[in-house]
């Protein structure tokens, strides 16, 4: 049973077609299902159909199962366990790299040497970055772990594979002078519009992009000057989701008087837009939104930030690096790392210290100078 993904040129949507063979008269039998918004969604629909009609959830699983067939069923299970964007990313890694190279093997044949050769080929022949190879093997590790759990195989061969070391890139951040230059000049350019609000929140709170674009007015306590991070906009910009990236991501962040004052003015602007548009205003209660109330697409925020940075003449950094800039500024001001961890929403203080260890060497001299003040020789 074979299937293919096609695009409907009239609607722009995707659909899949499955060849079911021929009937008694020799006429080809096909199954079609339409209405998928993206190619990835159509692929997941096809995987689900093939699994239910060919792989069969009621059929006995054994170690002779072809790995590609096993993965079709595994992806169906993943639909209810992880976010759609994460599922699409995993499916892309599987479709582009795992299936063409490993899909033909039986599960029992996936030995450490086969997987090691696969990893080596990704690095030497495909020229993939070490980080990408680790993500591909993350999919393999989790999927094969399930095979071990349901006793298809006894041990996960992935744990014997050596992957290329990920070399952390030097973090790009702005210093305090650059931050103030950016905020001053971009404010005059944008007159405190929604993009300026996004920049300000990133620099002064360390919130993630999705947390900023998903922030609601009801999640701000102006009297106590607090922001409650409870909702995010997914990376693809398609869904506002209650909850955050991690459990520790759901947090409370204190904001300054100046930030609070800016947000109050921004709220007045949003209420004005809402009054002008009336029923045409899409009220999602969002702090950072378009004039019509709809979400700002992450790609638009990133493009605008890159353009503004270039126009002002500052070193090019990613929007996410404003979060790193926030943390670095706090560390340099001797703020307790535990407080920084809580503001950033890291699950462990060790994560915070590891990510921002680059700042610590520059603080060594400060420690030495303080010791001179404390210890008399």
C-alpha positions as CSV (number, residue, x, y, z in Angstrom):
1,X,0.0,0.0,0.0
2,X,1.6,3.3,-1.1
3,X,0.6,6.9,-0.6
4,X,1.6,10.3,-1.8
5,X,1.1,13.9,-0.7
6,X,-0.3,16.5,-3.2
7,X,-1.3,20.1,-3.1
8,X,-4.7,21.4,-4.3
9,X,-3.8,24.5,-6.4
10,X,-7.3,25.9,-6.0
11,X,-7.5,25.9,-2.2
12,X,-3.8,25.9,-1.4
13,X,-4.4,23.0,1.0
14,X,-2.8,19.6,0.9
15,X,-4.2,16.1,0.6
16,X,-3.0,12.5,0.4
17,X,-3.8,9.7,-2.0
18,X,-3.4,6.0,-1.2
19,X,-3.3,3.3,-3.9
20,X,-5.4,0.4,-2.6
21,X,-4.9,-1.8,-5.6
22,X,-7.5,-2.8,-8.2
23,X,-11.1,-4.2,-8.0
24,X,-12.5,-7.2,-9.8
25,X,-12.8,-5.3,-13.0
26,X,-9.2,-4.1,-12.9
27,X,-10.1,-0.5,-12.0
28,X,-7.7,1.2,-9.7
29,X,-9.0,1.9,-6.2
30,X,-7.7,5.0,-4.4
31,X,-8.4,6.6,-1.1
32,X,-8.1,10.4,-0.8
33,X,-8.4,12.7,2.1
34,X,-8.4,16.5,1.7
35,X,-8.3,19.7,3.8
36,X,-4.9,19.7,5.4
37,X,-3.5,23.2,6.0
38,X,0.2,22.1,5.6
39,X,2.2,19.4,4.0
40,X,3.4,18.2,7.4
41,X,-0.2,17.7,8.6
42,X,-1.0,15.8,5.4
43,X,2.0,13.5,6.0
44,X,0.8,12.8,9.5
45,X,-2.6,12.0,8.2
46,X,-1.1,9.6,5.7
47,X,1.0,7.9,8.3
48,X,-2.1,7.5,10.5
49,X,-4.1,6.0,7.6
50,X,-1.4,3.5,6.6
51,X,-0.8,2.5,10.2
52,X,-4.5,1.8,10.8
53,X,-5.0,-0.1,7.5
54,X,-1.7,-1.7,6.9
55,X,0.5,-1.6,10.0
56,X,-2.5,-2.3,12.1
57,X,-2.6,-1.4,15.8
58,X,-4.2,-4.8,16.5
59,X,-1.5,-6.9,14.8
60,X,1.1,-8.6,16.9
61,X,4.4,-6.7,17.1
62,X,7.7,-8.6,16.9
63,X,11.4,-8.0,16.4
64,X,11.1,-8.8,12.7
65,X,9.0,-5.7,12.1
66,X,10.5,-3.3,9.6
67,X,11.6,-0.1,11.3
68,X,9.7,2.2,9.0
69,X,6.4,0.4,9.8
70,X,7.2,0.6,13.5
71,X,7.8,4.4,13.2
72,X,4.5,4.9,11.5
73,X,2.7,3.6,14.6
74,X,5.1,5.5,16.9
75,X,4.3,8.8,15.3
76,X,0.6,8.3,15.8
77,X,1.3,7.8,19.5
78,X,3.3,11.0,19.6
79,X,0.4,13.1,18.4
80,X,-1.1,13.2,21.8
81,X,2.1,13.4,23.8
82,X,4.0,16.4,22.3
83,X,3.3,19.8,20.7
84,X,2.4,19.9,17.0
85,X,5.5,22.0,16.1
86,X,7.8,19.5,17.9
87,X,6.0,16.6,16.2
88,X,6.5,18.2,12.8
89,X,10.2,18.8,13.5
90,X,10.6,15.1,14.5
91,X,8.7,14.0,11.4
92,X,11.0,16.1,9.2
93,X,14.1,14.6,10.7
94,X,12.7,11.1,10.2
95,X,11.5,11.7,6.6
96,X,14.8,13.4,5.5
97,X,17.4,11.4,7.3
98,X,16.2,8.4,9.3
99,X,13.8,6.7,7.0
100,X,16.0,6.8,3.8
101,X,18.9,5.3,5.7
102,X,17.4,3.1,8.4
103,X,13.8,2.5,7.4
104,X,14.4,-0.7,5.5
105,X,16.0,-2.5,8.5
106,X,14.2,-4.8,10.9
107,X,14.1,-3.4,14.4
108,X,16.3,-6.3,15.6
109,X,19.0,-5.4,13.0
110,X,19.5,-1.9,14.3
111,X,22.9,-2.6,15.9
112,X,25.3,-0.1,17.4
113,X,27.6,-0.4,14.4
114,X,24.8,0.4,11.9
115,X,23.8,3.4,13.9
116,X,27.4,4.5,14.4
117,X,28.0,4.4,10.6
118,X,24.8,6.4,10.2
119,X,26.0,9.1,12.6
120,X,29.4,9.2,10.9
121,X,27.8,9.6,7.5
122,X,25.6,12.4,8.7
123,X,28.8,14.3,9.8
124,X,31.3,13.4,7.1
125,X,29.1,13.0,4.0
126,X,26.0,15.0,4.7
127,X,28.0,17.7,6.5
128,X,25.4,18.2,9.1
129,X,26.1,20.3,12.2
130,X,26.7,18.4,15.4
131,X,23.6,19.9,17.0
132,X,21.4,18.7,14.1
133,X,22.9,15.2,14.4
134,X,22.1,15.1,18.1
135,X,18.5,16.1,17.4
136,X,18.2,13.3,14.8
137,X,19.4,10.8,17.4
138,X,17.1,12.2,20.0
139,X,14.3,11.0,17.7
140,X,16.0,7.6,17.4
141,X,16.6,7.3,21.1
142,X,13.1,8.0,22.2
143,X,11.4,5.9,19.5
144,X,13.7,2.9,20.1
145,X,13.3,3.3,23.9
146,X,9.6,2.6,23.3
147,X,10.5,-0.5,21.4
148,X,12.5,-1.7,24.4
149,X,9.6,-0.8,26.7
150,X,7.2,-3.0,24.7
151,X,9.8,-5.7,24.5
152,X,10.5,-5.7,20.8
153,X,14.2,-5.5,21.5
154,X,16.2,-6.0,24.7
155,X,18.4,-2.9,24.6
156,X,18.6,0.5,23.0
157,X,21.6,0.5,20.6
158,X,21.7,4.3,20.5
159,X,23.4,4.4,23.9
160,X,26.5,2.8,22.4
161,X,26.8,5.4,19.6
162,X,29.4,8.3,19.9
163,X,28.1,11.5,18.4
164,X,30.2,14.5,17.4
165,X,30.7,17.0,20.2
166,X,28.6,20.1,20.1
167,X,30.8,23.1,20.3
168,X,28.9,26.0,21.9
169,X,29.0,29.1,19.8
170,X,30.1,32.3,21.6
171,X,27.1,34.1,22.9
172,X,26.3,37.4,21.3
173,X,25.0,40.0,23.6
174,X,24.8,43.8,23.8
175,X,26.5,45.8,26.6
176,X,24.5,48.4,28.6
177,X,25.6,51.3,26.4
178,X,24.3,49.4,23.3
179,X,21.1,48.5,25.0
180,X,20.3,52.1,25.9
181,X,21.3,53.3,22.4
182,X,19.0,50.7,20.8
183,X,16.0,51.5,23.0
184,X,16.4,55.3,22.6
185,X,16.8,55.3,18.8
186,X,14.2,52.6,18.1
187,X,11.7,54.3,20.3
188,X,12.0,57.5,18.2
189,X,11.7,55.4,15.0
190,X,8.7,53.4,16.1
191,X,7.0,55.8,18.6
192,X,6.5,53.0,21.1
193,X,4.6,50.7,18.8
194,X,4.0,47.0,19.4
195,X,7.5,46.0,18.2
196,X,9.1,48.4,20.6
197,X,7.0,46.9,23.4
198,X,8.3,43.4,22.4
199,X,11.9,44.6,22.4
200,X,11.5,46.3,25.8
201,X,10.0,43.2,27.4
202,X,12.7,41.0,26.1
203,X,15.5,43.3,27.4
204,X,13.9,44.0,30.8
205,X,12.3,40.7,31.7
206,X,14.2,38.0,29.8
207,X,11.0,36.6,28.5
208,X,11.1,34.2,25.5
209,X,9.7,35.3,22.1
210,X,6.6,33.0,22.4
211,X,6.0,34.3,25.9
212,X,6.1,37.9,24.8
213,X,3.8,37.3,21.8
214,X,1.4,35.3,24.0
215,X,1.3,37.8,26.9
216,X,-2.2,39.0,27.8
217,X,-3.3,42.2,29.6
218,X,-5.0,40.1,32.3
219,X,-1.6,38.6,33.1
220,X,-0.2,42.0,34.1
221,X,-0.8,43.4,37.6
222,X,0.0,47.1,37.2
223,X,-0.5,47.9,40.9
224,X,2.0,45.3,42.1
225,X,4.2,45.7,38.9
226,X,4.1,42.0,38.1
227,X,3.9,39.9,34.9
228,X,2.5,36.4,35.1
229,X,3.8,34.2,32.3
230,X,1.0,31.8,31.6
231,X,0.4,31.7,27.8
232,X,2.7,31.4,24.7
233,X,2.3,31.8,21.0
234,X,3.7,28.6,19.3
235,X,6.8,29.0,17.1
236,X,4.7,28.7,13.9
237,X,2.4,31.5,15.0
238,X,-0.7,29.3,14.6
239,X,-1.7,28.7,18.2
240,X,-2.0,30.6,21.5
241,X,-1.4,28.0,24.1
242,X,-2.1,28.1,27.9
243,X,1.1,27.0,29.6
244,X,4.8,27.5,28.8
245,X,7.8,25.6,27.4
246,X,8.5,24.0,30.8
247,X,6.7,23.9,34.2
248,X,9.3,26.3,35.6
249,X,8.5,28.6,32.6
250,X,5.1,29.4,34.2
251,X,6.4,32.2,36.5
252,X,6.0,35.7,38.0
253,X,8.4,38.5,36.9
254,X,8.7,41.9,38.6
255,X,8.9,44.9,36.3
256,X,10.2,48.4,36.9
257,X,8.2,51.6,37.2
258,X,9.3,52.7,33.7
259,X,8.3,49.5,32.1
260,X,5.0,49.5,33.9
261,X,4.4,53.1,32.7
262,X,5.2,52.1,29.1
263,X,2.8,49.1,29.2
264,X,0.0,51.4,30.6
265,X,0.4,53.7,27.6
266,X,0.5,50.7,25.2
267,X,-2.7,49.5,26.7
268,X,-4.4,52.8,26.0
269,X,-3.3,52.5,22.4
270,X,-4.7,49.0,22.1
271,X,-8.0,50.2,23.7
272,X,-8.1,53.0,21.1
273,X,-7.6,50.6,18.2
274,X,-10.3,48.3,19.7
275,X,-12.8,51.2,19.9
276,X,-12.2,52.4,16.4
277,X,-12.5,48.9,14.8
278,X,-15.4,47.8,17.0
279,X,-16.6,44.3,16.0
280,X,-13.8,44.0,13.4
281,X,-11.2,44.0,16.2
282,X,-10.0,40.4,17.1
283,X,-9.9,40.5,20.8
284,X,-7.3,38.0,22.1
285,X,-6.4,40.3,25.0
286,X,-2.8,40.4,23.7
287,X,-0.3,43.0,24.8
288,X,1.8,42.7,21.6
289,X,-0.5,42.4,18.6
290,X,-1.5,44.0,15.3
291,X,-3.8,47.0,15.1
292,X,-6.6,44.6,14.4
293,X,-5.8,42.5,17.5
294,X,-4.5,39.5,15.8
295,X,-1.2,37.8,16.7
296,X,2.1,39.1,15.4
297,X,3.8,36.3,13.5
298,X,7.2,35.4,15.0
299,X,8.8,35.7,11.6
300,X,7.7,39.3,11.3
301,X,9.1,40.1,14.7
302,X,12.4,38.6,13.9
303,X,12.6,40.4,10.5
304,X,11.7,43.7,12.0
305,X,14.2,43.4,14.8
306,X,17.0,42.5,12.4
307,X,16.0,45.5,10.2
308,X,15.9,47.9,13.2
309,X,19.3,46.7,14.5
310,X,20.9,47.3,11.1
311,X,19.4,50.7,10.7
312,X,20.6,51.8,14.1
313,X,24.1,50.4,13.4
314,X,24.5,48.0,16.3
315,X,26.1,44.5,16.1
316,X,23.7,42.0,14.6
317,X,22.2,39.6,17.2
318,X,19.2,37.4,17.3
319,X,16.0,38.5,19.0
320,X,16.5,35.6,21.5
321,X,19.9,37.1,22.4
322,X,18.0,40.0,24.1
323,X,17.1,37.4,26.7
324,X,20.8,36.5,27.0
325,X,21.5,40.3,27.2
326,X,19.0,40.6,30.1
327,X,20.7,37.8,32.0
328,X,24.2,39.1,31.4
329,X,23.3,42.6,32.6
330,X,21.9,41.2,35.8
331,X,25.0,39.0,36.4
332,X,27.3,42.0,35.9
333,X,25.3,43.9,38.5
334,X,25.9,41.1,41.0
335,X,22.3,40.0,41.1
336,X,21.9,36.6,42.8
337,X,21.9,33.8,40.2
338,X,18.9,32.3,41.9
339,X,16.8,35.4,41.1
340,X,18.1,35.3,37.5
341,X,17.1,31.6,37.2
342,X,13.6,32.5,38.4
343,X,13.2,35.4,36.0
344,X,14.3,33.3,33.0
345,X,12.2,30.3,34.0
346,X,15.1,27.8,34.1
347,X,14.2,24.5,35.9
348,X,17.6,24.4,37.7
349,X,20.1,27.0,38.8
350,X,22.8,24.8,37.2
351,X,21.3,25.6,33.8
352,X,21.6,29.3,34.4
353,X,25.2,29.1,35.6
354,X,26.2,26.8,32.7
355,X,24.7,29.1,30.0
356,X,26.1,32.3,31.4
357,X,29.5,31.0,32.5
358,X,31.1,33.2,29.9
359,X,30.3,36.2,32.2
360,X,32.0,34.8,35.3
361,X,35.6,35.1,34.2
362,X,35.3,38.9,33.8
363,X,34.0,39.0,37.4
364,X,37.0,37.2,38.9
365,X,38.9,40.4,39.4
366,X,36.0,41.9,41.3
367,X,36.1,38.9,43.7
368,X,39.9,39.3,44.1
369,X,39.5,43.1,44.8
370,X,36.8,42.4,47.4
371,X,39.0,39.8,49.1
372,X,41.7,42.5,49.5
373,X,39.1,44.6,51.3
374,X,38.1,41.7,53.6
375,X,41.4,40.0,54.3
376,X,44.2,42.1,55.9
377,X,47.7,40.7,55.3
